[in-house]
Structures are given as structure tokens and as C-alpha cells.
Amino acid sequence: MRYTQKKRRALLIRALLYLLIIGCSVALGAELVVSSPVYTVTINKTGTGTGTITCDNGTITWSGNTGTVSFDNITTEVHFTPIADTGAVFGNWSGCDSVSSSVCALTPSSNRSITATFNGVNVYALTVRIAGVGRGTIRDSSGVIYLSNDNVTTSDNVTTRDNVTTSDNSSFVSSNFNMNKIVYLTATPKTNNYILSLWSGCDRVYDNGTCAITMSTSRTVTGRFSGAYNVTYNIPYVTPNTNGIIYCVVSNFSLDNATTDGLAVMSFQGGVASQNYYYFPSNLSIKRKKTTFLMFYSNNAVIGDNLTIYDNSTHVDYSSEVGGNYLYGVKLKFTSTGGIGISGINCKNILMACFQGDTTPKRNLAGYTCEDNSAAGPGRNSIILGY
């Protein structure tokens, strides 16, 4: 059968429509599969401080200060929580949908980028020193031991628990504290043979002996332990004139070792001294049953067996306290460092005789006094020596 061109065109269109209907029927009977999008949230950490970030719906993979976490077919909020490290604080978020109590919330409907800023806190160092011939510990209010000189290696040196030993019996440790932190320090003598004789560097010392420091900057605090027994000689007549050298002979008749703890310039003619207390750097020991020498020469006090040679470990320079050829007085203190004595040192067993060295014969000085804190001596009462 022969078809005209018009007829053939109509048959072709009819066949194509038939195929299209069959294809649609097959498609309508099959399951339609659509892939869900995966979105990534990039987390950046910045600032002068450090910290960590957690996510409540996924695990963050970190590379340095940049982390990523991916979400598949999620339409609810995701929350990111910052945790600042010690010495830092959380600053702020950027890129979040909302922030509540430092928690960043967002819905990952697209690739997102957020940034957490951690700020560093000003941290200052507190240096705690221990000095003196006594033994004890220094702790803060939490009970942490900052320094201890419980372990004596020799009569003149002390080893701390940090294995630091210095010839002048003084060691230190440092700890860091956040800005404006108030630190409380307490000093505890090891035994009743020792006392805390001095705090220095504190903002306040309470009646119970606690030292308080506010860390507004780096600070240094020194706790000085001394022997429980001490003897103080008050010498009213000393002169910076090199022609008026004063020599003193000091004898320790006690059974305790003692040390030349230090001296204070009390007054001078024509002015007022600041009455600072000067410590002999090496805390020169006066062994029991031993005699030593003390010399006041110009603006120096020198102690030792050889008064013709002295250095920084045997003398103190108090030139800032005196001037010209004025006369002045001093307080010289001896402190026990332990031994086999029962009553400790006192004015009866730490004896001192002084004389002026520019006369012939030498002239003994009269009128200086002695005080001690031992029940075996005069207590706090003075004994007048010389006549």
C-alpha cells in the first residue's frame, strides 16, 4: 500500500505519541531517587588567648586553629560551645545565626564559616623568697607549698624542695597569677626554735601573720625566718669618722649557734635616720663557744675573724643613713640558729665588749644596753653594760 507523504507524516506522529505515553507510564511506576546536599561549617579560632570548641551534633576535625564539621540532610540548629584555656577568656563569635551565653547557633542550610575569639588574660609572676637563718615553709591559701627550706645541707646553706641552694640562705620560686588575683601567704616555722621575723613586699600583713598581695603587676615577697631566741645590743655611740673606729669583741658562751642577723641605724646628730634594718648578706655564724670580732669603720659594719679584709659577704654599707662626722647609734641583733641549748641565747651568754680604737690605751665604751627574749635572760628589759 502506498501512502501519501501526508499520510506517512501522520503515522509517524502517532507512533511517537505512543512511545511517549509508554515511557511516562514506566516512569510513573518507578521510585524517584534524589541526592541530599552535604554542607560544611568551618570554625576559626583567633585572638591572643587559646581554647577549645565543641559541637553538639558532629565531630570537629582540627588543623591548627581551623576546624571543619559536615552535616547531611539536617534542618535543625547546631550549637558550638567555646571553652577557654587557663590564662584566657572567651571574647566573641562572628558568623553565627545567634549567640546565647557564648554558645553559637546556626542552621547548616549552606556552607558556613564562623570565628571564635579567645583573649589572653594578663598574667603576672609572684616571686616568693625565703630568707634568714630559721627554717619553715610558705604556703598560699590553697595549701600549695611555694617554698620550703626544711632540708639543711650545711650550717650556712639551705636547700629548698626545688633543689636551689644559695650561700646567703635565701632561695625563691615563682608562680603565675591572673591580673588582680589576691594571693594570701602564710609562713609556718618548722619547730618552736624558729619564728617568722619579717614579711616584706606585702600589701597588707594581718594580725595572724598572713601576707596579702594583689597581683596588679609582677610582685616579689620575702618571708624571713629567724631563731626563736635573739639578743639585741643598743650601741649609742658610733661615728663615721675613720679616726674613731669602734671595735667590739663578741663571745658566744651558749650551747646554741648564733648569727649576726643585722643592724639598724637609729639616729645621728643633726638629722633623722630612716632606721632601715640592714642584714649581713651571709648571716655570719658565731659558733657556740667561739669569739669573733665586729668593727664599725666609716659607713660600714664588718664582722669576722680578720677585720683587715672584708667583702660583700662580711659587711653592710649604711652610708645613706649617716653624713659628715656626726655621731649615731645602732641596734645590733644576734639570733639563734639551733644547737643543743635549752634556754637559747641571751644577754648572759652572748657577751660583747666594745672600745674606741683611736685612743692609747684603748677606751672601753660605756652605756650600751642589751635586750633578749629568753626567760633565762632579762626578757625585754635592758641591761646596762659598762660604767
C-alpha positions as CSV (number, residue, x, y, z in Angstrom):
1,M,0.0,0.0,0.0
2,R,1.3,3.3,-1.0
3,Y,0.9,6.2,1.4
4,T,1.0,9.7,0.5
5,Q,3.5,11.9,2.2
6,K,0.8,13.5,4.3
7,K,-0.3,10.1,5.5
8,R,3.2,8.9,6.4
9,R,3.7,12.1,8.5
10,A,0.6,11.4,10.5
11,L,1.6,7.8,11.2
12,L,5.0,8.9,12.4
13,I,3.5,11.5,14.8
14,R,1.1,8.8,16.1
15,A,4.0,6.4,16.8
16,L,6.0,9.0,18.7
17,L,3.0,9.8,20.8
18,Y,2.5,6.2,21.6
19,L,6.2,5.8,22.7
20,L,5.9,8.9,24.8
21,I,2.8,7.5,26.6
22,I,4.5,4.2,27.3
23,G,7.7,6.0,28.6
24,C,5.7,8.2,31.0
25,S,3.8,5.1,32.3
26,V,7.1,3.4,33.1
27,A,8.5,6.5,34.8
28,L,5.4,6.9,36.9
29,G,5.7,3.3,38.1
30,A,9.4,3.7,39.2
31,E,10.8,5.1,42.5
32,L,12.3,8.6,42.2
33,V,15.8,9.0,43.9
34,V,17.2,12.5,44.8
35,S,20.7,13.0,46.4
36,S,20.7,15.2,49.6
37,P,23.2,18.1,49.8
38,V,26.1,18.0,52.3
39,Y,27.1,21.3,53.9
40,T,30.3,22.1,55.8
41,V,30.8,24.5,58.7
42,T,34.3,25.9,59.0
43,I,35.3,27.1,62.5
44,N,38.2,29.5,63.0
45,K,39.9,30.3,66.3
46,T,41.7,33.7,66.7
47,G,42.9,36.1,69.3
48,T,45.7,36.3,71.9
49,G,44.3,33.5,74.0
50,T,43.7,29.8,73.4
51,G,40.7,27.5,73.9
52,T,38.7,24.6,72.6
53,I,35.3,24.4,70.8
54,T,32.8,21.6,70.9
55,C,29.7,20.8,68.7
56,D,26.5,19.2,69.9
57,N,25.8,17.4,66.6
58,G,29.0,16.3,65.0
59,T,32.8,15.9,65.4
60,I,35.1,18.8,64.6
61,T,38.2,17.9,62.7
62,W,41.0,20.4,63.5
63,S,44.1,21.5,61.7
64,G,45.8,24.1,63.7
65,N,43.3,26.9,64.6
66,T,40.9,25.8,61.8
67,G,38.3,23.1,62.2
68,T,35.6,21.6,59.9
69,V,32.4,19.6,60.5
70,S,29.9,18.4,57.9
71,F,26.2,17.9,58.0
72,D,24.0,15.8,55.7
73,N,20.2,16.4,55.4
74,I,19.9,18.4,58.7
75,T,17.4,21.2,59.1
76,T,17.7,21.9,62.9
77,E,20.1,24.3,64.7
78,V,23.6,23.2,65.6
79,H,25.3,24.6,68.6
80,F,29.1,25.4,69.1
81,T,30.4,25.9,72.7
82,P,33.7,27.6,73.4
83,I,35.9,26.6,76.4
84,A,38.8,29.0,77.3
85,D,42.1,27.6,78.4
86,T,43.7,28.7,81.7
87,G,45.0,32.2,81.3
88,A,42.4,33.1,78.7
89,V,38.8,34.2,78.4
90,F,36.3,33.7,75.5
91,G,35.8,37.0,73.6
92,N,33.1,36.8,71.0
93,W,31.6,34.9,68.0
94,S,31.2,36.1,64.4
95,G,29.2,34.4,61.6
96,C,26.5,32.8,63.8
97,D,22.8,33.0,63.3
98,S,22.5,33.8,67.0
99,V,24.6,33.7,70.2
100,S,23.3,33.0,73.7
101,S,25.6,32.7,76.7
102,S,28.6,32.4,74.4
103,V,27.0,29.5,72.5
104,C,26.9,29.9,68.7
105,A,23.8,28.6,67.0
106,L,23.3,28.2,63.2
107,T,21.3,26.1,60.8
108,P,23.7,24.5,58.2
109,S,21.5,25.1,55.1
110,S,24.6,26.0,53.2
111,N,28.4,26.1,53.7
112,R,29.1,28.4,56.6
113,S,32.2,29.9,58.3
114,I,32.2,31.1,61.9
115,T,35.0,32.6,64.1
116,A,35.6,32.4,67.8
117,T,37.9,34.9,69.5
118,F,39.8,34.0,72.7
119,N,41.5,36.8,74.6
120,G,44.6,36.3,76.8
121,V,44.3,37.4,80.4
122,N,47.2,39.5,81.9
123,V,49.2,37.0,84.0
124,Y,51.8,38.2,86.5
125,A,54.6,36.4,88.2
126,L,54.7,36.2,92.0
127,T,58.2,35.5,93.3
128,V,58.3,34.1,96.8
129,R,61.6,34.2,98.6
130,I,62.6,32.8,101.9
131,A,65.5,34.3,103.9
132,G,67.1,34.2,107.3
133,V,68.7,31.6,109.4
134,G,65.4,30.0,110.5
135,R,63.6,27.1,108.9
136,G,60.0,26.9,107.8
137,T,57.6,26.8,104.9
138,I,55.5,29.4,102.9
139,R,52.1,28.4,101.5
140,D,49.2,30.0,99.8
141,S,45.6,29.9,100.8
142,S,45.0,26.6,98.9
143,G,47.8,24.9,100.8
144,V,50.3,24.8,98.0
145,I,53.9,24.9,99.2
146,Y,55.7,27.6,97.3
147,L,58.9,27.3,99.1
148,S,60.5,25.3,101.9
149,N,63.9,25.3,103.5
150,D,63.3,22.3,105.6
151,N,66.4,20.5,104.3
152,V,69.5,22.0,105.7
153,T,72.7,20.9,103.9
154,T,75.2,22.9,106.0
155,S,75.1,25.5,108.7
156,D,75.2,28.3,106.2
157,N,73.3,26.9,103.3
158,V,69.7,25.8,102.9
159,T,68.4,23.6,100.1
160,T,64.8,24.1,99.1
161,R,62.5,21.4,97.8
162,D,63.2,22.9,94.4
163,N,66.9,22.0,94.9
164,V,68.0,25.6,95.0
165,T,70.9,26.4,97.3
166,T,72.4,29.9,97.9
167,S,75.1,31.0,100.2
168,D,73.0,33.7,101.9
169,N,70.3,31.2,103.0
170,S,67.8,32.8,100.6
171,S,66.0,30.9,97.8
172,F,62.9,31.6,95.7
173,V,60.3,30.2,93.4
174,S,57.8,31.9,91.1
175,S,54.2,31.3,90.2
176,N,51.8,32.9,87.8
177,F,48.5,34.5,88.7
178,N,45.8,36.2,86.7
179,M,45.6,40.0,86.9
180,N,44.2,41.4,90.2
181,K,44.1,38.0,91.8
182,I,44.5,38.4,95.6
183,V,47.0,35.9,97.0
184,Y,47.3,35.1,100.7
185,L,50.6,33.7,102.0
186,T,51.2,32.1,105.4
187,A,54.6,31.2,106.9
188,T,55.0,28.3,109.3
189,P,58.2,27.8,111.3
190,K,59.4,24.2,111.3
191,T,59.7,24.0,115.1
192,N,59.3,26.2,118.1
193,N,63.0,27.0,117.7
194,Y,62.2,29.4,114.8
195,I,59.9,32.3,114.2
196,L,58.7,34.4,111.3
197,S,60.6,37.6,112.0
198,L,59.6,39.7,108.9
199,W,57.4,39.9,105.8
200,S,58.5,42.3,103.0
201,G,56.7,43.1,99.8
202,C,53.1,42.5,101.1
203,D,50.2,44.9,100.5
204,R,49.0,44.0,104.0
205,V,50.0,41.8,106.9
206,Y,47.1,40.7,109.1
207,D,47.3,40.2,112.8
208,N,47.5,36.5,112.3
209,G,50.7,36.9,110.2
210,T,49.0,36.3,106.8
211,C,50.6,38.3,103.9
212,A,48.1,39.5,101.3
213,I,49.2,40.6,97.7
214,T,47.0,41.9,94.8
215,M,48.6,40.8,91.5
216,S,48.2,44.1,89.7
217,T,51.8,43.6,88.4
218,S,54.6,41.2,89.0
219,R,55.4,41.0,92.6
220,T,58.2,39.7,95.0
221,V,57.5,38.7,98.6
222,T,60.1,37.7,101.1
223,G,59.4,35.8,104.3
224,R,62.3,35.8,106.8
225,F,62.6,33.1,109.4
226,S,64.8,33.7,112.5
227,G,65.7,31.7,115.5
228,A,63.2,31.9,118.3
229,Y,65.8,33.4,120.6
230,N,67.6,36.7,120.0
231,V,69.8,39.2,121.6
232,T,69.9,42.9,120.7
233,Y,72.7,45.3,121.7
234,N,72.0,49.0,121.5
235,I,75.1,51.0,120.9
236,P,74.6,54.7,121.4
237,Y,78.0,56.0,120.2
238,V,79.3,55.2,116.7
239,T,81.0,57.7,114.4
240,P,81.6,57.6,110.6
241,N,84.9,59.3,111.2
242,T,87.7,56.9,110.2
243,N,89.8,58.1,113.1
244,G,87.1,56.9,115.5
245,I,86.9,53.2,114.6
246,I,84.9,51.1,117.1
247,Y,85.9,47.6,117.8
248,C,83.7,45.0,119.5
249,V,84.6,41.5,120.8
250,V,81.6,39.1,120.7
251,S,81.8,35.8,122.6
252,N,79.2,33.1,122.4
253,F,79.2,31.2,125.7
254,S,75.9,29.4,125.0
255,L,75.3,25.9,123.7
256,D,73.5,27.3,120.7
257,N,75.0,28.6,117.4
258,A,74.1,32.2,116.7
259,T,74.3,34.5,113.8
260,T,74.8,38.2,113.2
261,D,71.3,38.9,112.0
262,G,71.6,42.6,111.1
263,L,71.7,46.1,112.4
264,A,69.7,49.3,112.3
265,V,71.0,52.9,112.4
266,M,68.8,54.5,115.0
267,S,69.8,58.2,114.9
268,F,72.6,60.6,114.2
269,Q,73.4,64.1,115.3
270,G,71.9,66.9,113.0
271,G,69.3,64.8,111.2
272,V,66.9,61.9,111.4
273,A,67.9,58.4,110.2
274,S,65.4,56.3,108.3
275,Q,66.0,53.4,110.7
276,N,66.2,50.8,107.9
277,Y,67.3,47.3,109.0
278,Y,70.4,46.1,107.3
279,Y,71.1,42.4,107.1
280,F,74.5,40.9,106.8
281,P,74.4,39.1,103.4
282,S,75.9,35.8,104.6
283,N,74.4,35.7,108.1
284,L,77.8,35.2,109.6
285,S,77.6,32.4,112.2
286,I,79.0,32.7,115.7
287,K,79.6,29.1,116.7
288,R,78.9,28.1,120.3
289,K,82.0,28.5,122.5
290,K,83.6,30.9,120.0
291,T,84.6,34.6,119.9
292,T,84.5,36.8,116.9
293,F,85.1,40.5,116.1
294,L,82.9,43.4,114.9
295,M,84.2,46.7,113.6
296,F,82.4,49.9,112.8
297,Y,84.6,51.7,110.3
298,S,83.4,54.8,108.4
299,N,80.0,53.8,107.0
300,N,80.4,50.1,107.3
301,A,79.9,47.4,109.9
302,V,82.2,44.5,109.4
303,I,82.3,41.1,111.2
304,G,84.7,38.3,111.1
305,D,87.9,36.8,112.4
306,N,90.0,39.0,110.1
307,L,88.9,42.6,110.2
308,T,91.6,43.8,107.8
309,I,90.0,42.0,104.8
310,Y,86.2,42.2,104.2
311,D,83.9,41.9,101.2
312,N,80.2,41.9,100.4
313,S,79.7,38.8,102.5
314,T,81.1,40.2,105.7
315,H,79.9,43.8,105.9
316,V,77.0,46.1,105.4
317,D,77.2,49.6,104.0
318,Y,74.8,52.1,105.6
319,S,76.3,55.3,104.2
320,S,72.8,56.5,103.2
321,E,71.9,56.7,106.9
322,V,74.8,58.9,108.0
323,G,76.6,62.0,106.9
324,G,79.7,64.1,107.9
325,N,81.3,63.4,111.2
326,Y,78.0,63.1,113.1
327,L,77.5,60.6,115.9
328,Y,74.8,58.0,115.6
329,G,73.5,54.9,117.3
330,V,73.0,51.3,116.1
331,K,71.0,48.3,117.2
332,L,72.9,45.1,116.6
333,K,70.9,41.8,116.7
334,F,72.1,38.2,117.2
335,T,69.7,35.3,116.5
336,S,70.0,31.6,117.5
337,T,70.3,29.1,114.7
338,G,70.0,26.0,116.7
339,G,72.2,23.8,118.8
340,I,71.9,21.8,122.0
341,G,70.9,24.6,124.3
342,I,67.7,24.5,126.3
343,S,67.1,28.2,127.1
344,G,68.7,29.6,123.9
345,I,70.9,32.6,123.7
346,N,70.5,35.6,126.0
347,C,72.4,38.6,127.3
348,K,74.1,36.4,129.8
349,N,75.8,34.1,127.3
350,I,76.2,36.3,124.2
351,L,78.7,38.8,125.6
352,M,80.0,41.9,123.8
353,A,82.7,44.4,124.8
354,C,83.3,47.5,122.6
355,F,86.1,50.0,122.6
356,Q,87.2,53.0,120.6
357,G,90.2,52.4,118.5
358,D,91.8,55.8,118.3
359,T,93.0,56.1,121.9
360,T,96.0,54.9,123.8
361,P,95.2,52.9,125.8
362,K,92.0,51.9,124.1
363,R,88.9,53.2,125.8
364,N,86.0,50.9,126.6
365,L,82.6,52.2,125.6
366,A,80.1,52.6,128.4
367,G,76.3,52.9,128.3
368,Y,75.3,50.4,125.7
369,T,72.5,48.1,126.6
370,C,71.4,44.5,125.9
371,E,67.9,43.0,125.4
372,D,66.8,39.5,124.8
373,N,63.6,37.4,124.6
374,S,64.7,34.5,126.7
375,A,63.2,33.7,130.1
376,A,66.8,32.9,131.2
377,G,67.9,36.5,130.5
378,P,66.3,39.8,131.2
379,G,63.4,39.3,128.8
380,R,62.5,42.5,127.1
381,N,64.2,44.5,129.8
382,S,67.5,46.2,129.1
383,I,70.8,45.5,130.9
384,I,73.1,48.5,131.0
385,L,76.7,47.4,130.3
386,G,79.8,49.3,131.2
387,Y,80.4,52.0,133.9
